Amino acid sequence: MSKRKDSVIMNDDIRADELRCLVDGAEPLGVVSFDDAMTKANELNLDLVLMSPDAKPPVAKIMDYGKFKYQEEKKKKEQKKNQVKIEIKEIKLSVKIADNDISYKIKHAREFLEAGKHVKFRVFLRGREMAHPEAGREVLLRVWPMVEDVGVMDKSPRFEGRYYNMMVLPIKKEVLKK
């Protein structure tokens, strides 16, 4: 039995005596012997592909396997093209950040949100700052009013490890226009 990447059993690799045979775009042949099915496939210049080997009797289909694989790949590419890729931009802040630094970082955050990207604000707590983690929360709560007109708070400020994190998602385009 030849091993393929997609492990499809076809043509001479099929080891069943009887098959329920279907023909691509024509009437099914019903239950026939392997030799009859192979003869029919050769007459039509197509492949005999085992579709469900566990059925009783196994089901095989006479089809152009190359064309079938091509169409499957085409469908996968089309689905991949229609997927929405979410980009998350991270903005790092500190507990002792100055107001002008905050406004500079907020300017970038607003640009990201208007471009449809998600923004994750992180306040890193160093050394003694870990004794008062609520200071990180206060920084995030100071930042939030500056971006709430262009974003929606997905995750409220949350303490995780040495960071205080807040996730802001862009407001949907339709809502912005109204």
Contact map, one row per residue, 1 for C-alpha under 8 A:
1110000000001000000000000000000000000000000000000000000000000000000000000000000000000000000000000000000000000000000000000000000000000000000000000000000000000000000000000000000000
1111000000001000000000000000000000000000000000000000000000000000000000000000000000000000000000000000000000000000000000000000000000000000000000000000000000000000000000000000000000
1111101000000000000000000000000000000000000000000000000000000000000000000000000000000000000000000000000000000000000000000000000000000000000000000000000000000000000000000000000000
0111111100000000000000000000000000000000000000000000000000000000000000000000000000000000000000000000000000000000000000000000000000000000000000000000000000000000000000000000000000
0011111000000000000000000000000000000000000000000000000000000000000000000000000000000000000000000000000000000000000000000000000000000000000000000000000000000000000000000000000000
0001111100000000000000000000000000000000000000000000000000000000000000000000000000000000000000000000000000000000000000000000000000000000000000000000000000000000000000000000000000
0011111110000000000000000000000000000000000000000000000000000000000000000000000000000000000000000000000000000000000000000000000000000000000000000000000000000000000000000000000000
0001011111000000000000000000000000000000000000001100000000000000000000000000000000000000000000000000000000000000000000000000000000000000000000000000000000000000000000000000000000
0000001111101100000000000000000000000000000000001100000000000000000000000000000000000000000000000000000000000000000000000000000000000000000000000000000000000000000000000000000000
0000000111111100000000000000000000000000000000111100000000000000000000000000000000000000000000000000000000000000000000000000000000000000000000000000000000000000000000000000000000
0000000011111100000000000000000000000100000000111000000000000000000000000000000000000000000000000000000000000000000000000000000000000000000000000000000000000000000000000000000000
0000000001111110000000000000000000000000000000000000000000000000000000000000000000000000000000000000000000000000000000000000000000000000000000000000000000000000000000000000000000
1100000011111110000000000000000000000000000000000000000000000000000000000000000000000000000000000000000000000000000000000000000000000000000000000000000000000000000000000000000000
0000000011111111000000000000000000000000000000000100000000000000000000000000000000000000000000000000000000000000000000000000000000000000000000000000000000000000000000000000000000
0000000000011111100000000000000000000000000000000000000000000000000000000000000000000000000000000000000000000000000000000000000000000000000000000000000000000000000000000000000000
0000000000000111111000000000000001000000000000000000000001000000000000000000000000000000000000000000000000000000000000000000000000000000000000000000000000000000000000000000000000
0000000000000011111000000000000011000000000000000000000000000000000000000000000000000000000000000000000000000000000000000000000000000000000000000000000000000000000000000000000000
0000000000000001111100000000001111000000000000000000000011000000000000000000000000000000000000000000000000000000000000000000000000000000000000000000000000000000000000000000000000
0000000000000001111110000000001111001000000000000000000011110000000000000000000000000000000000000000000000000000000000000000000000000000000000000000000000000000000000000000000000
0000000000000000011111000000111100000000000000000000000011110000000000000000000000000000000000000000000000000000000000000000000000000000000000000000000000000000000000000000000000
0000000000000000001111100001111100001000000000000000000000111100000000000000000000000000000000000000000000000000000000000000000000000000000000000000000000000000000000000000000000
0000000000000000000111110111110000000000000000000000000000111100000000000000000000000000000000000000000000000000000000000000000000000000000000000000000000000000000000000000000000
0000000000000000000011111111100000000000000000000000000000001110000000000000000000000000000000000000000000000000000000000000000000000000000000000000000000000000000000000000000000
0000000000000000000001111100000000000000000000000000000000001110000000000000000000000000000000000000000000000000000000000000000000000000000000000000000000000000000000000000000000
0000000000000000000000111110000000000000000000000000000000000000000000000000000000000000000000000000000000000000000000000000000000000000000000000000000000000000000000000000000000
0000000000000000000001111111000000000000000000000000000000000000000000000000000000000000000000000000000000000000000000000000000000000000000000000000000000000000000000000000000000
0000000000000000000001101111100000000000000000000000000000000000000000000000000000000000000000000000000000000000000000000000000000000000000000000000000000000000000000000000000000
0000000000000000000011100111110000000000000000000000000000000000000000000000000000000000000000000000000000000000000000000000000000000000000000000000000000000000000000000000000000
0000000000000000000111100011111100000000000000000000000000000000000000000000000000000000000000000000000000000000000000000000000000000000000000000000000000000000000000000000000000
0000000000000000000111000001111100000000000000000000000000000000000000000000000000000000000000000000000000000000000000000000000000000000000000000000000000000000000000000000000000
0000000000000000011110000000111110000000000000000000000010000000000000000000000000000000000000000000000000000000000000000000000000000000000000000000000000000000000000000000000000
0000000000000000011110000000111111011000000000000000000000000000000000000000000000000000000000000000000000000000000000000000000000000000000000000000000000000000000000000000000000
0000000000000000111000000000001111111000000000000000000000000000000000000000000000000000000000000000000000000000000000000000000000000000000000000000000000000000000000000000000000
0000000000000001111000000000000111111100000000000000000000000000000000000000000000000000000000000000000000000000000000000000000000000000000000000000000000000000000000000000000000
0000000000000000000000000000000011111110000000000000000000000000000000000000000000000000000000000000000000000000000000000000000000000000000000000000000000000000000000000000000000
0000000000000000000000000000000111111111000000000000000000000000000000000000000000000000000000000000000000000000000000000000000000000000000000000000000000000000000000000000000000
0000000000000000001010000000000111111111100000010000000000000000000000000000000000000000000000000000000000000000000000000000000000000000000000000000000000000000000000000000000000
0000000000100000000000000000000001111111110000010000000000000000000000000000000000000000000000000000000000000000000000000000000000000000000000000000000000000000000000000000000000
0000000000000000000000000000000000111111111000000000000000000000000000000000000000000000000000000000000000000000000000000000000000000000000000000000000000000000000000000000000000
0000000000000000000000000000000000011111111100000000000000000000000000000000000000000000000000000000000000000000000000000000000000000000000000000000000000000000000000000000000000
0000000000000000000000000000000000001111111111110000000000000110000000000000000000000000000000000000000000000000000000000000000000000000000000000000000000000000000000000000000000
0000000000000000000000000000000000000111111111100000000000000000000000000000000000000000000000000000000000000000000000000000000000000000000000000000000000000000000000000000000000
0000000000000000000000000000000000000011111111000000000000000000000000000000000000000000000000000000000000000000000000000000000000000000000000000000000000000000000000000000000000
0000000000000000000000000000000000000001111111000000000000000000000000000000000000000000000000000000000000000000000000000000000000000000000000000000000000000000000000000000000000
0000000000000000000000000000000000000000111111100000000000000000000000000000000000000000000000000000000000000000000000000000000000000000000000000000000000000000000000000000000000
0000000000000000000000000000000000000000111111110000000000000111100000000000000000000000000000000000000000000000000000000000000000000000000000000000000000000000000000000000000000
0000000001100000000000000000000000000000110011111000000000000111100000000000000000000000000000000000000000000000000000000000000000000000000000000000000000000000000000000000000000
0000000001100000000000000000000000001100100001111100000000011110000000000000000000000000000000000000000000000000000000000000000000000000000000000000000000000000000000000000000000
0000000111100000000000000000000000000000000000111110000000011110100000000000000000000000000000000000000000000000000000000000000000000000000000000000000000000000000000000000000000
0000000111000100000000000000000000000000000000011111100001111000000000000000000000000000000000000000000000000000000000000000000000000000000000000000000000000000000000000000000000
0000000000000000000000000000000000000000000000001111100001111000000000000000000000000000000000000000000000000000000000000000000000000000000000000000000000000000000000000000000000
0000000000000000000000000000000000000000000000000111111001110000000000000000000000000000000000000000000000000000000000000000000000000000000000000000000000000000000000000000000000
0000000000000000000000000000000000000000000000000111111001100000000000000000000000000000000000000000000000000000000000000000000000000000000000000000000000000000000000000000000000
0000000000000000000000000000000000000000000000000001111111000000000000000000000000000000000000000000000000000000000000000000000000000000000000000000000000000000000000000000000000
0000000000000000000000000000000000000000000000000001111111100000000000000000000000000000000000000000000000000000000000000000000000000000000000000000000000000000000000000000000000
0000000000000000000000000000000000000000000000000000011111100000000000000000000000000000000000000000000000000000000000000000000000000000000000000000000000000000000000000000000000
0000000000000000011100000000001000000000000000000000011111100000000000000000000000000000000000000000000000000000000000000000000000000000000000000000000000000000000000000000000000
0000000000000001011100000000000000000000000000000111111111110000000000000000000000000000000000000000000000000000000000000000000000000000000000000000000000000000000000000000000000
0000000000000000001111000000000000000000000000000111101111111000000000000000000000000000000000000000000000000000000000000000000000000000000000000000000000000000000000000000000000
0000000000000000001111000000000000000000000000011111000001111100000000000000000000000000000000000000000000000000000000000000000000000000000000000000000000000000000000000000000000
0000000000000000000011110000000000000000000000011110000000111110000000000000000000000000000000000000000000000000000000000000000000000000000000000000000000000000000000000000000000
0000000000000000000011110000000000000000100001111000000000011111000000000000000000000000000000000000000000000000000000000000000000000000000000000000000000000000000000000000000000
0000000000000000000000110000000000000000100001111000000000001111100100000000000000000000000000000000000000000000000000000000000000000000000000000000000000000000000000000000000000
0000000000000000000000000000000000000000000001100000000000000111111100000000000000000000000000000000000000000000000000000000000000000000000000000000000000000000000000000000000000
0000000000000000000000000000000000000000000001101000000000000011111110000000000000000000000000000000000000000000000000000000000000000000000000000000000000000000000000000000000000
0000000000000000000000000000000000000000000000000000000000000001111111000000000000000000000000000000000000000000000000000000000000000000000000000000000000000000000000000000000000
0000000000000000000000000000000000000000000000000000000000000001111111100000000000000000000000000000000000000000000000000000000000000000000000000000000000000000000000000000000000
0000000000000000000000000000000000000000000000000000000000000011111111110000000000000000000000000000000000000000000000000000000000000000000000000000000000000000000000000000000000
0000000000000000000000000000000000000000000000000000000000000000111111111000000000000000000000000000000000000000000000000000000000000000000000000000000000000000000000000000000000
0000000000000000000000000000000000000000000000000000000000000000011111111100000000000000000000000000000000000000000000000000000000000000000000000000000000000000000000000000000000
0000000000000000000000000000000000000000000000000000000000000000001111111110000000000000000000000000000000000000000000000000000000000000000000000000000000000000000000000000000000
0000000000000000000000000000000000000000000000000000000000000000000111111111000000000000000000000000000000000000000000000000000000000000000000000000000000000000000000000000000000
0000000000000000000000000000000000000000000000000000000000000000000011111111100000000000000000000000000000000000000000000000000000000000000000000000000000000000000000000000000000
0000000000000000000000000000000000000000000000000000000000000000000001111111110000000000000000000000000000000000000000000000000000000000000000000000000000000000000000000000000000
0000000000000000000000000000000000000000000000000000000000000000000000111111111000000000000000000000000000000000000000000000000000000000000000000000000000000000000000000000000000
0000000000000000000000000000000000000000000000000000000000000000000000011111111100000000000000000000000000000000000000000000000000000000000000000000000000000000000000000000000000
0000000000000000000000000000000000000000000000000000000000000000000000001111111110000000000000000000000000000000000000000000000000000000000000000000000000000000000000000000000000
0000000000000000000000000000000000000000000000000000000000000000000000000111111111000000000000000000000000000000000000000000000000000000000000000000000000000000000000000000000000
0000000000000000000000000000000000000000000000000000000000000000000000000011111111100000000000000000000000000000000000000000000000000000000000000000000000000000000000000000000000
0000000000000000000000000000000000000000000000000000000000000000000000000001111111100000000000000000000000000000000000000000000000000000000000000000000000000000000000000000000000
0000000000000000000000000000000000000000000000000000000000000000000000000000111111100000000000000000000000000000000000000000000000000000000000000000000000000000000000000000000000
0000000000000000000000000000000000000000000000000000000000000000000000000000011111110000000000000000000000000000000000000000000000000000000000000000000000000000000000000000000000
0000000000000000000000000000000000000000000000000000000000000000000000000000001111111000000000000000000000000000000000000000000000000000000000000000000000000000000000000000000000
0000000000000000000000000000000000000000000000000000000000000000000000000000000001111100000000000000000000000000000000000000000000000000000000000000000000000000000000000000000000
0000000000000000000000000000000000000000000000000000000000000000000000000000000000111110000000000000000000000000000000000000000000000000000000000000000000000000000000000000000000
0000000000000000000000000000000000000000000000000000000000000000000000000000000000011111000000000000000000000000000011000000000000000000000000000000000000000000000000000000000000
0000000000000000000000000000000000000000000000000000000000000000000000000000000000001111100000000000000000000000000011000000000000000000000000000000000000000000000000000000000000
0000000000000000000000000000000000000000000000000000000000000000000000000000000000000111110000000000000000000000000011110000000000000000000000000000000000000000000000000000000000
0000000000000000000000000000000000000000000000000000000000000000000000000000000000000011111000000000000000000001000011110000000000000000000000000000000000000000000000000000000000
0000000000000000000000000000000000000000000000000000000000000000000000000000000000000001111100000000000000000000000000111100000000000000000000000000000000000000000000000000000000
0000000000000000000000000000000000000000000000000000000000000000000000000000000000000000111110000000000010001000000000111100000000000000000000000000000000000000000000000000000000
0000000000000000000000000000000000000000000000000000000000000000000000000000000000000000011111000000000000000000000000001111000000000000000000000000000000000000000000000000000000
0000000000000000000000000000000000000000000000000000000000000000000000000000000000000000001111101000010000000000000000001111000000000000000000000000000000000000000000000000000000
0000000000000000000000000000000000000000000000000000000000000000000000000000000000000000000111111000000000000000000000000011100000000001001000000000000000000000000000000000000000
0000000000000000000000000000000000000000000000000000000000000000000000000000000000000000000011111000000000000000000000000011100010000011001000000000000000000000000000000000000000
0000000000000000000000000000000000000000000000000000000000000000000000000000000000000000000001111100000000000000000000000000000000000000000000000000000000000000000000000000000000
0000000000000000000000000000000000000000000000000000000000000000000000000000000000000000000011111110110000000000000000000000000000000000000000000000000000000000000000000000000000
0000000000000000000000000000000000000000000000000000000000000000000000000000000000000000000000011111110000000000000000000000000000000000000000000000000000000000000000000000000000
0000000000000000000000000000000000000000000000000000000000000000000000000000000000000000000000001111111000000000000000000000000000000000000000000000000000000000000000000000000000
0000000000000000000000000000000000000000000000000000000000000000000000000000000000000000000000000111111100000000000000000000000000000000000000000000000000000000000000000000000000
0000000000000000000000000000000000000000000000000000000000000000000000000000000000000000000000001111111110000000000000000000000000000000000000000000000000000000000000000000000000
0000000000000000000000000000000000000000000000000000000000000000000000000000000000000000000010001111111111000000000000000000000000000000000000100000000000000000000000000000000000
0000000000000000000000000000000000000000000000000000000000000000000000000000000000000000000000000011111111100000000000000000000000000000000000000000000000000000000000000000000000
0000000000000000000000000000000000000000000000000000000000000000000000000000000000000000000000000001111111110000000000000000000000000000000000000000000000000000000000000000000000
0000000000000000000000000000000000000000000000000000000000000000000000000000000000000000001000000000111111111000000000000000000000000000000000000000000000000000000000000000000000
0000000000000000000000000000000000000000000000000000000000000000000000000000000000000000000000000000011111111100000000000000000000000000000000100110000000000000000000000000000000
0000000000000000000000000000000000000000000000000000000000000000000000000000000000000000000000000000001111111110000000000000000000000000000000000000000000000000000000000000000000
0000000000000000000000000000000000000000000000000000000000000000000000000000000000000000000000000000000111111111000000000000000000000000000000000000000000000000000000000000000000
0000000000000000000000000000000000000000000000000000000000000000000000000000000000000000001000000000000011111111100000100000000000000000000000000010000000000000000000000000000000
0000000000000000000000000000000000000000000000000000000000000000000000000000000000000000000000000000000001111111110000000000000000000000000000000010010000000000000000000000000000
0000000000000000000000000000000000000000000000000000000000000000000000000000000000000000000000000000000000111111111000000000000000000000000000000000000000000000000000000000000000
0000000000000000000000000000000000000000000000000000000000000000000000000000000000000000100000000000000000011111111111100000000000000000000000000000000000000000000000000000000000
0000000000000000000000000000000000000000000000000000000000000000000000000000000000000000000000000000000000001111111111100000000000000000000000000000011000000000000000001110000000
0000000000000000000000000000000000000000000000000000000000000000000000000000000000000000000000000000000000000111111110000000000000000000000000000000010000000000000000000100000000
0000000000000000000000000000000000000000000000000000000000000000000000000000000000000000000000000000000000000011111110000000000000000000000000000000000000000000000000000000000000
0000000000000000000000000000000000000000000000000000000000000000000000000000000000000000000000000000000000000001111111000000000000000000000000000000000000000000000000000100000000
0000000000000000000000000000000000000000000000000000000000000000000000000000000000000111100000000000000000000001111111100000000000000000000000000000000000000000000000001100000000
0000000000000000000000000000000000000000000000000000000000000000000000000000000000000111100000000000000000000001100111110000000000000000000000000000000000000000000000111100000000
0000000000000000000000000000000000000000000000000000000000000000000000000000000000000001111000000000000000001001100011111000000000000000000000000000000000000000000000111000000000
0000000000000000000000000000000000000000000000000000000000000000000000000000000000000001111000000000000000000000000001111100000000000000000000000000000000000000000011110000000000
0000000000000000000000000000000000000000000000000000000000000000000000000000000000000000011110000000000000000000000000111110000000000000000100000000000000000000000011110000000000
0000000000000000000000000000000000000000000000000000000000000000000000000000000000000000011110000000000000000000000000011111000000000000000000000000000000000000001111000000000000
0000000000000000000000000000000000000000000000000000000000000000000000000000000000000000000111100000000000000000000000001111100000000001001100000000000000000000001110000000000000
0000000000000000000000000000000000000000000000000000000000000000000000000000000000000000000111100000000000000000000000000111110000000001000000000000000000000000011100000000000000
0000000000000000000000000000000000000000000000000000000000000000000000000000000000000000000001100000000000000000000000000011111011001001000000000000000000000000011100000000000000
0000000000000000000000000000000000000000000000000000000000000000000000000000000000000000000000000000000000000000000000000001111111000000000000000000000000000000010000000000000000
0000000000000000000000000000000000000000000000000000000000000000000000000000000000000000000000000000000000000000000000000000111111000000000000000000000000000000000000000000000000
0000000000000000000000000000000000000000000000000000000000000000000000000000000000000000000000000000000000000000000000000000011111110000000000000000000000000000000000000000000000
0000000000000000000000000000000000000000000000000000000000000000000000000000000000000000000000100000000000000000000000000000111111111010000000000000000000000000000000000000000000
0000000000000000000000000000000000000000000000000000000000000000000000000000000000000000000000000000000000000000000000000000111111111000000000000000000000000000010000000000000000
0000000000000000000000000000000000000000000000000000000000000000000000000000000000000000000000000000000000000000000000000000000111111000000000000000000000000000000000000000000000
0000000000000000000000000000000000000000000000000000000000000000000000000000000000000000000000000000000000000000000000000000000111111110000000000000000000000000000000000000000000
0000000000000000000000000000000000000000000000000000000000000000000000000000000000000000000000000000000000000000000000000000100011111111100000000000000000000010000100000000000000
0000000000000000000000000000000000000000000000000000000000000000000000000000000000000000000000000000000000000000000000000000000000011111110000000000000000000000000000000000000000
0000000000000000000000000000000000000000000000000000000000000000000000000000000000000000000000100000000000000000000000000000000010011111111000000000000000000000000000000000000000
0000000000000000000000000000000000000000000000000000000000000000000000000000000000000000000001100000000000000000000000000011100000001111111100000000000000000000001100000000000000
0000000000000000000000000000000000000000000000000000000000000000000000000000000000000000000000000000000000000000000000000000000000001111111110000000000000001100000100000000000000
0000000000000000000000000000000000000000000000000000000000000000000000000000000000000000000000000000000000000000000000000000000000000111111111000000000000000000000000000000000000
0000000000000000000000000000000000000000000000000000000000000000000000000000000000000000000001100000000000000000000000000010000000000011111111100000000000000000000000000000000000
0000000000000000000000000000000000000000000000000000000000000000000000000000000000000000000000000000000000000000000000001010000000000001111111110000000000001000000001000000000000
0000000000000000000000000000000000000000000000000000000000000000000000000000000000000000000000000000000000000000000000000000000000000000111111111000000000001000000000000000000000
0000000000000000000000000000000000000000000000000000000000000000000000000000000000000000000000000000000000000000000000000000000000000000011111111100000000000000000000000000000000
0000000000000000000000000000000000000000000000000000000000000000000000000000000000000000000000000000010001000000000000000000000000000000001111111110000000000000000000000000000000
0000000000000000000000000000000000000000000000000000000000000000000000000000000000000000000000000000000000000000000000000000000000000000000111111111000000000000000000000000000000
0000000000000000000000000000000000000000000000000000000000000000000000000000000000000000000000000000000000000000000000000000000000000000000011111111100000000000000000000000000000
0000000000000000000000000000000000000000000000000000000000000000000000000000000000000000000000000000000001000000000000000000000000000000000001111111100000000000000000000000000000
0000000000000000000000000000000000000000000000000000000000000000000000000000000000000000000000000000000001001100000000000000000000000000000000111111111000000000000000000000000000
0000000000000000000000000000000000000000000000000000000000000000000000000000000000000000000000000000000000000000000000000000000000000000000000011111111110000000000000000000000000
0000000000000000000000000000000000000000000000000000000000000000000000000000000000000000000000000000000000000000000000000000000000000000000000001111111000000000000000000000000000
0000000000000000000000000000000000000000000000000000000000000000000000000000000000000000000000000000000000000100110000000000000000000000000000000011111100000000000000000110000000
0000000000000000000000000000000000000000000000000000000000000000000000000000000000000000000000000000000000000000100000000000000000000000000000000011111110000000000000011110000000
0000000000000000000000000000000000000000000000000000000000000000000000000000000000000000000000000000000000000000000000000000000000000000000000000001011111000000000000011110000000
0000000000000000000000000000000000000000000000000000000000000000000000000000000000000000000000000000000000000000000000000000000000000000000000000001001111110000000001111000000000
0000000000000000000000000000000000000000000000000000000000000000000000000000000000000000000000000000000000000000000000000000000000000000000000000000000111110000000001111000000000
0000000000000000000000000000000000000000000000000000000000000000000000000000000000000000000000000000000000000000000000000000000000000000000000000000000011111100000001110000000000
0000000000000000000000000000000000000000000000000000000000000000000000000000000000000000000000000000000000000000000000000000000000000000000000000000000011111100000011100000000000
0000000000000000000000000000000000000000000000000000000000000000000000000000000000000000000000000000000000000000000000000000000000000000100110000000000000111110000111100000000000
0000000000000000000000000000000000000000000000000000000000000000000000000000000000000000000000000000000000000000000000000000000000000000100000000000000000111111000111000000000000
0000000000000000000000000000000000000000000000000000000000000000000000000000000000000000000000000000000000000000000000000000000000001000000000000000000000001111111110000000000000
0000000000000000000000000000000000000000000000000000000000000000000000000000000000000000000000000000000000000000000000000000000000000000000000000000000000000111111110000000000000
0000000000000000000000000000000000000000000000000000000000000000000000000000000000000000000000000000000000000000000000000000000000000000000000000000000000000011111100000000000000
0000000000000000000000000000000000000000000000000000000000000000000000000000000000000000000000000000000000000000000000000001110001000000000000000000000000000011111100000000000000
0000000000000000000000000000000000000000000000000000000000000000000000000000000000000000000000000000000000000000000000000111100000000001000000000000000000000011111110000000000000
0000000000000000000000000000000000000000000000000000000000000000000000000000000000000000000000000000000000000000000000000111100000001001100000000000000000001111111111000000000000
0000000000000000000000000000000000000000000000000000000000000000000000000000000000000000000000000000000000000000000000011110000000000000000000000000000000011111001111100000000000
0000000000000000000000000000000000000000000000000000000000000000000000000000000000000000000000000000000000000000000000011100000000000000000100000000000011111100000111110000000000
0000000000000000000000000000000000000000000000000000000000000000000000000000000000000000000000000000000000000000000001111000000000000000000000000000000011111000000011111000000000
0000000000000000000000000000000000000000000000000000000000000000000000000000000000000000000000000000000000000000000001111000000000000000000000000000001111100000000001111100000000
0000000000000000000000000000000000000000000000000000000000000000000000000000000000000000000000000000000000000000100011100000000000000000000000000000001111000000000000111110000000
0000000000000000000000000000000000000000000000000000000000000000000000000000000000000000000000000000000000000000110111000000000000000000000000000000011100000000000000011111000000
0000000000000000000000000000000000000000000000000000000000000000000000000000000000000000000000000000000000000000100000000000000000000000000000000000011100000000000000001111101100
0000000000000000000000000000000000000000000000000000000000000000000000000000000000000000000000000000000000000000000000000000000000000000000000000000000000000000000000000111111100
0000000000000000000000000000000000000000000000000000000000000000000000000000000000000000000000000000000000000000000000000000000000000000000000000000000000000000000000000011111110
0000000000000000000000000000000000000000000000000000000000000000000000000000000000000000000000000000000000000000000000000000000000000000000000000000000000000000000000000001111111
0000000000000000000000000000000000000000000000000000000000000000000000000000000000000000000000000000000000000000000000000000000000000000000000000000000000000000000000000011111111
0000000000000000000000000000000000000000000000000000000000000000000000000000000000000000000000000000000000000000000000000000000000000000000000000000000000000000000000000011111111
0000000000000000000000000000000000000000000000000000000000000000000000000000000000000000000000000000000000000000000000000000000000000000000000000000000000000000000000000000111111
0000000000000000000000000000000000000000000000000000000000000000000000000000000000000000000000000000000000000000000000000000000000000000000000000000000000000000000000000000011111
